[in-house]
Every structure is written in C-alpha cells, then in structure tokens.
C-alpha cells in the first residue's frame, strides 16, 4: 500500500482548524443578512428570495389612531417654564442665587451659572381644560382643548448635536434611522405619486446636523426623507421641458422601466441601486401630481390668512404649514417642518428671542390645527410640536448682562394634537423651578413608542435585522407607551 508523503492530520490539527470554518460560516451568514435584507422570505422550500423594500402601503400591527404625522420641530430648545409650565416659586426667586447644588443643574461649565430667572411672560388659563399658556402664544392658546401638553419630557444629553440625534433617531450618535424613516419603513404610504416622508426646511438655512435629521441610517435609502426647497420651485425640473402626447410619454416610461429591471437583475441585492431607480420612477410620477399638491394658489383667501400667509412675520412658516396640510391630505405619511440653525437657543435675552420665535410660528401653527380640524383631518393626523431639550431655571453669566437660559436635559415640554391623543390634557409634573421631572416622566424612547403606537405600530415588532441584531427605534430596554394620553 502506497503512503502519501504528506503527514497525516492529527486529531489536534483537526480541532485547531475547526474555528476557521465556524468563523467563515458566521461571516457568510452576516453577508447574507446584508444582501438579503433585514428579514428573509422563502421563495421555495430550498431557496431564499431577497426582501423587497418599497413604499407600498403595509398593514399596521394593530388598528391605528393616526395615519399621518406632521412634526413641527422647534430647533434649539424652547423654554418650558416661560411658555407652558408656569412656576410661581421660581418667579419669587428671580435674581436670587440657586438654592441647591449647582452641579445638579447638569451644566458642564458651572462657572457660567448665574442667578435664578423668573418667567418672562404672563400666563393665563385657556379653553374648557383651563390649560396654562403664555401670552406670547395667543393663537395657539385658542386651540388648547386640542392639545396634550407633555411637561415631563427628558433626554440624555445637554448638547445640541447629541440631543438632536436622540430626539430624531432614539440614539445619541449619528448614523441611525430617524423616526420618520422608521414610520414609512413600517407603514409605507398611501400615495405612490408623492414622497412618503417629506422635509420642509427654512429659507434662512438648514437646521443643525443638516440631512442627518432625516436620514434613513442603516435602513434601505428608500425610506430617507425627501427635502423640498424652501423658496422658488420646491422640486427642480419637475415640469417636462416640452409637451408631448400622453401615449408617447407612457411608452417612454414603459421602456425605461424595462431597462431598469434588466439593470437591476444584473446587479441583485443592491438597495442603493433600488432606491435610485425608485427615486427616478417617483420623479416621473410626480410630474403628474406634485405640481398640483404644491400649488398654494388654489387655496382661498381666508385659508391663506388663517396661516398668516402674506404677513411679514408669519408668511414663510405659514406657507410650509399649509403645504404640510396639503401633503397629508393627499396621502403623504410623514411631514417635518424645520427652522434654521438653532433659533430657539436663547442663551442671551430670552425674552426678546422667544417673543420673536412665537411671532413667527404661533399663528401658522394654530392655523394648521384649525384647518385640519375644519377639514376632518385632525382625527387621523398626529401633530407634534417640540424641540430637543428645555432650558435651565437660572441665567447664564454673560459680559453684556443679557438674561438667557442654558440647556436643560432634565425637563422640557412637547405637545401633541389630533391622531388619537386626549385634547385638553396636561401630563407630567416638574419641580418648583421647572428643572427636573417629579411625576410621570416621559423619556424620548417613551415618546417614540407612543407615536408608533398611535400609528398602529408596536415598538418591539418594528425592527430591522442588521449584523445579526434586531435594531429598533426604541433601543434594547423596553420603553413605556404613555397610554394615559391616548383617547
């Protein structure tokens, strides 16, 4: 019998090399997860088919209260104790030193902490609910019986960048999908001729963190927010350069679709390519419907006046609020309205800063709520108002002596209206200074879980598998749906 010149493999050698196979199998599995998507569907008993990611309407996990969202994001951190949460004890201590440990305020630079600063505006009760509202929000005050104030919000970081990531994506760092993207990933959209997730930015500039505020993160790029231009034509090149018979247009689009499919089949499991093809297809469909949806000239004069359109202070924000109503009216799932960089960030002269911001936004916001209600849209449209954190009860020391407040992550106010929430409700309690939550705290994850619940989505069931992990908007630790505010 002829023996091989190569040495025989010993039992020790065999087990020493086994780990190579295990690691290779694990790596292959992870690659398959990326190529086939977050979940895999069986095409037959023996083969896998790639998960299809699109914006077609999907069934919710349970009957929804809301079918669309308008998020009025107030960049910079509005002051809770000056607008929604009056504090008589704080007012009496105006100009006095902070009575506790200044490190409890959570500021990184304790040397900048000044004196106690009382409320800057007069408060009164409004509506049948008797909800408190500052006098710089006279129009919103007329709609208090539609609002649910969340006075006990809190977050995890006192810096703008991280707090913005948190309120939009549930994480303190960039690269994660925002809750608008999670929403359209879970539900799709009713109107296939308009974007599912629309972002309306300010002519004065982009918000802090820019496009990261509406990114799809690791979700397929199909679910990223579509930004519309704030001035001029919202979408460039939307109108065809020349008219041609509809039959010719339909034939050309059919041919392009066929070429796209050939190109796609030669490059399977490529979500970036799929998203690019879908964006071009959507652009073609939008030529027929978007022009009408974005045309505010069709609105009546009383409607325009209701939003403050035509008035210097309110025209810009009013136009975006009205556009948001027109979009959800036509089946768009999620609309966000941003202001410029950080206009609510009032480190100096809070009184003048917040008064100006209220003049810009108060009438348009109330007009939006009133218009939605008149049209029967408020019942299934969830309107959300709020920033990334609140303000401190103390001033911030400054060489020019201005009276502003620093960032406060331990308490802030947001509100919701419509979409299944209890109007005329004030939820949560803060301490005598409005600095910390003392009753019914609502974390950002609780906030997101409640929004998903109102949309018919369960926060644990809505997930995307990435590298073997089930990623969720609300993280690993189970949040709490705030059922007390749901009608």
N, C-alpha and C positions, 0 to 999 in steps of 0.2 A: 504494500500500500504506500502510495506516494504522499509524503507530507509536505505541506506548504512551508516555504522559507520564512513567512511572516509569523511572528509569535502569536500564540493563541490568546484571545481576550479572556482575562480573568473575571471572576465574579465582581471583584473590587472595581475593575475598569468599567464594567457594565453599569454599575450603580453610579459611578463618578460621572458618566456621560448622560445619565437619565435626565438630569436637570436641564441640559440643553434642549431636550425635546419638550419638557414642560414649559420652559420659557418661550420656546418657539410657538407652541400651541397657544399660550396666553397672548403673545404678540399678535398672532394671526387673528385670534378672537377679537382683540381690540380694533384691529384694522377693519374687520368685517363690520363691527359696530359702526365705525365711521362711514364706511362705504354704503352700508345698507340703511343707515339712519338710526334714529333713536329707538325704533321698535321694528321688528321684522315680521312680515306676514307670509304665511305659507302659500306658495303658488301651487304646489302639489305635495304629495307625501314625501318627495325626495329632494326638492329644491326650494331655495328661498327666493323671494322676489323683493326688490328694493321698496322701501316705504315711499309712498308718493306724498310730496309736500305741496299743497296748493291752498288756495283761499276759498274753496267751495264751502258752503255752509255745513257745519258739523252739529251733531246732536249734543246738547249740554248734558251734564251728569244728572241734573235734577231740574224741575221747572224753574225758569229764571224769573226774577222780578224785573230786571233790566235787560234790554237787548243792545244798548249802545252806551257809550261813555263820552262825556265832554269834560276834559280835565283842564281847569283854569289854573295854571301853575304860576305862583307868585314868587319869582326868584328873589332870594336874598334874606328871607326870614321876617315876615310881618310880626309886629309886636302884639302878643296875646292880651296883655293887661291894658293896652291902650285902645284896642278895637273891640274885643269880645268878652273879656274876663275882668270886670272891674274889681279893684282891690282897695276898699276904704282904709285898711290898716296901712297899706303902702303909701296912700295919699297923705296920711297924717305924719308919716316919717320922711316926707320929702325934704331933702337937704341934710339929713342926718346920716351918720356912719352906719354901715351894715352891721346889725347886731350880732350876727353869728360868726362862724369861722369862714373867712373869705375864700378859703380853698374849696369849700363846699359849693361855691358858685361854678366850679368846673372850668375856670379860665386858665389858660396856660401861662399867662403873664399876670400874676396877682398884683403887681405894682401899678397896673393900669386901672384897677378897680377904684371907682370914685364913690360918690355919695348915693344914697337912695334917691330914686327919681319917681315921683308920683305920676299918676295917669295924666296924659297930655290933653285929653278931650273930655267933654261932658258925656255922661251915659244916661240913657233912659230905657224904660221897658217898652216893648212893641208887640203888636199883634195880640191875639187871644191867648197866646202862650206866655206873654209877658217876658219875652226873651230880651236880654240886655244887648244893646248895640250902641256904639259910639256915634256922636253926631256928625262925624265926617263920612258916615255911610248912610245918608238919608234915604236913598233909593233902595238899597239892599234891606234896610230896616222895614220897608213896606212889605217885604217878602218873607219875613221871619217865620211865619207859620208854615212855610215850605221847607225851612232849613232844619238840619240836625247838626248842632254845634258839637264838635268833639274837642272839649277843652283839656283833655288829659292825654294828648299825644306826646310821645317822647321818642328820641332817637339815640344813636350810639356815638356820634362824633360831633365836635363843635366847629369843625372846619367845613367851609362850603363844598369843596370838591368831594370829600368823602360822604358828607350828608346828602349831597345831590345823588351820588351813586346809590346810596341807601334808599332814598325815597322813591327812586325810579326803578331800581332793579332788585332791592332787597339785600344788596351786598355793599360793603364799604369800598370796594375797589372796582376799577373799570373792567370791561370785557364781558359783563353778564347781561342777559336779555332784560329789557325793560318790561314793565307790566303791561304796556300797550302791545308789545310783541307777544308776550305770553297769552294775552287775550285773543288775538287773531290766530295764534297757533292753535288755541283750544276750540275756537268757535268759527273761524273763517269769517266770511262776510256775505251779506245778502245781495249786494250789488257788485257784479263781476266787471262792471264798466268803470268803476271808480276804485281808488286805492282803499284797502281795508283799514289802514292806520295812517292818518293824516296829521301832519305837524304844521302849525301856523306860527311862524316866527315874527319878530318885531322889525319894522323898517329901521329902527335905531341900532340894531345889531343883534348878533346871535347871543344866546344865553351862555353862561359859564359852562364849560365842558362840552359845548357845541353838540355835534351829532351823537356824542356818547349818551346824551339824554334820551335818545330814541333808537338806540342800536338794538339789533336782534341778537348780538353776542354770539354764542355758540349755536343758537337756533338757525335753521336754514335762512339765508338772507331774504327770502320771500316775505318774511314777517317783520322786516325792518320798517320804521316809519318813513312815509313819503313827505318830504318837506315841500310846501308850496311857497313861492316867492311872495314876500310881503308887499311889494309895490309893483305896479305895472301888471303884465300878464302873469297870473300865478304859475303857469306852466309854459315854458318857451316852446315854440314850434308846434303848438297843439293844433293849430289850424292848417290844413293842407295848403301847399303853395299854389295849387291851381285846382279848379273843379274838373271832375271827370264823371262819366256815367257810373252809377252805382254798381252795375254789372261788372265793369272793368275793375273797380275797387275791390269787389268781392272776389273776383278771380285772382287778383294780385295777392290778396291776403291768404287765399287758399293755397296758392303756390308757395308763399313764404312759410306757411305752417308746415307744408310737406317737407321743405328744405330744412326747416328747424328740426323736425323729427328725425330726418336722416342724420343730421349732425349730432343730435342727442344720442341716437342709438350707437354711433361710433365712439361715443365718449360717455359710457354709462356711469351712474352713481356720482355725478358731479353737481352738487347743489348750487355752486356758484353759476354754472352754465344754465341750470334750470331757472334760477332766479333772473338771469339776464334775459333769457328767452321770454319768460313770463312778463318782465317789465316792458319789453318791446311790444308784446301782444297787448298788454294793458294800455300802452300808449296809443295803439291803433284803435282800440275800443273806445278810449276816452275822447277821441276826435268827434265821436257822435254824441256823447253825453256830458262830458266835463264842462264844455263851454256853457251849456245851459245851467248846470249846477253852480257854476262860479259867477254867474251874471247877476249882480245885485240890482241892476237897473229894472228888473222885473218886480221888485218889491214896492209896496205902496209907500206914499209919503209918511203916513202915520207910523208904519213899521220902522222906517229909517229913523224917524225922530225918537222912537221908543228906545233905540240903541244909541242915541246921541250922535248919529252919523250926520256930518255937516257942521258939528260944533268943534272948535279948535282942540279942546282938551280931550274929547272922547271919540273923535272920528276914527282914528286908527284902530283902537281896541274894539270899538263898536263894529267896525267892518268885519273884523275877524270873528267876533261873537256871532254875528249874523251869518257869516259864511259857515260857521260850525253848525248852526241850526239847519241850514240848507243841506249840509252834507249828511247829518244823521237822518234827516227827513228822507233822504234818498238811499238809505241803507248802509252808509259807512259805519263801521263798527266802533272805531275809536278815534277821537279828535283831541289833540292837545294844543293849547294856546300858550305860547311863551312870551315873556317880556325880554327886554335886552339884558345885558350882562348881569347885574345884581341890583335892580333899582330899589328894592325894599331894605337894602343893607344899610341901616341908619346908625352908624357909629357916631355921627355928629348931627346935631339939630334934628332929632327925630320928629319933633312937632311939624316942621315945615316939610320934611321928607315924606312922612306918611300922609299928610294932607294932600300933597301933590299926587301921590300914587292913588289915593282914593278918588280924587277928581278925575283921574284918567280912566279908572276901571269901574267905579261904583255904578254909574248909570248904565253902561253896557251890560254888566253882569245882571243887574236887576231886569233890564230889558230882555235879556236872553231867557231868564226864568219865566218872566211874564208871557213872552211869546210862545215858549214851549208849552206852557200851561194852556194858553188860549187855543192852541192847535191840537191839544190832546196828546202831545209828545212827551210831557214831563213824566207821565206814568211809567214809561218804559225807557226813559233816558236818564242815566245817572250823571248828575253834575257834581263835580268835585272842585273845591277851592282850597288852596293852602300852599305853604312853602316847605322848605327843607328842615327848618327848626324855628325856635322863637327867640325872644330877647331876654336879657337879664333885668332884674329889678333895680340895678344900680347903673350909674352913669359910667362912662369911660373917660378917664382923665385925658385932657387934651390941652395943648398950649394955647389954643384960641378960645377955650372956655365954652364950647358948644355942649349941648345936653343930648347925648345919644346913648344908645344901649349896645352892649356887646352881644355875642351869640350865646344862646341858651339851648342846650340839647335835652334838658331835663323836663321841659314842658313847652308845648305850643298848641295852637288851635288850628284845626282844619274844619271845614263843613262839607256836608253832602246835601243834595236835594233831589227829589224825584226818585225814580228807579227802585222803589220798594223800601225807602227809608221813612222813618216816622218824622213828619214835619212838626215844627214847633217844639223840638226836643233839645235839651241841653244835657250832654252826657259827660261825666267825669268832673272831678274837683281838684283844684290846686291849692297850695298853702296860701297864707295870708299875703304873701308877696307875689304870687303868681309864678314862683320859680320852680317848684317841684310838684309832681303829681302825688296826691294823697288818697285819691279814691278812684277806682275804675280805670287803671292805666291802660292805654292803647298803644302798643308797640307798632313799629312800621310793618312788621310781619302780620300782626293782628289786622291792621288797616288793609293790607293787601288781601289777606284771606277773606275779609268781609266783602271787599269789592268783587272778588272772584265768586263768592257765594251768591251775591246779588245777580251776577251774570249767569248763574246756573252751573258754575264750575266748582268742583271740590279741590281744595288746595293740595291735597295729597295725591289725588288721582291725576292731576295735571302735572306731568313730568316729562322729561326728555333724557334718554339714556346716553350718557357721554362717558367714554372710557370705563364702562362697567358700573358707573354710578347713576342713580336716578336723581337728576338735578331738578330742583323745584324753585319757583319764585320765592316761596316762604321758608326755604332752608331746611335744615335737618330737624331742629326742635319744633314740635307741633305748635302752631300758633292758636289763637283763640278767635273764632268768629264772634263778633260783637252782636249777638242776636237781640240784645235789648233795644237796639236802634232800628231793627227791621220790622216793618209793618206786617 
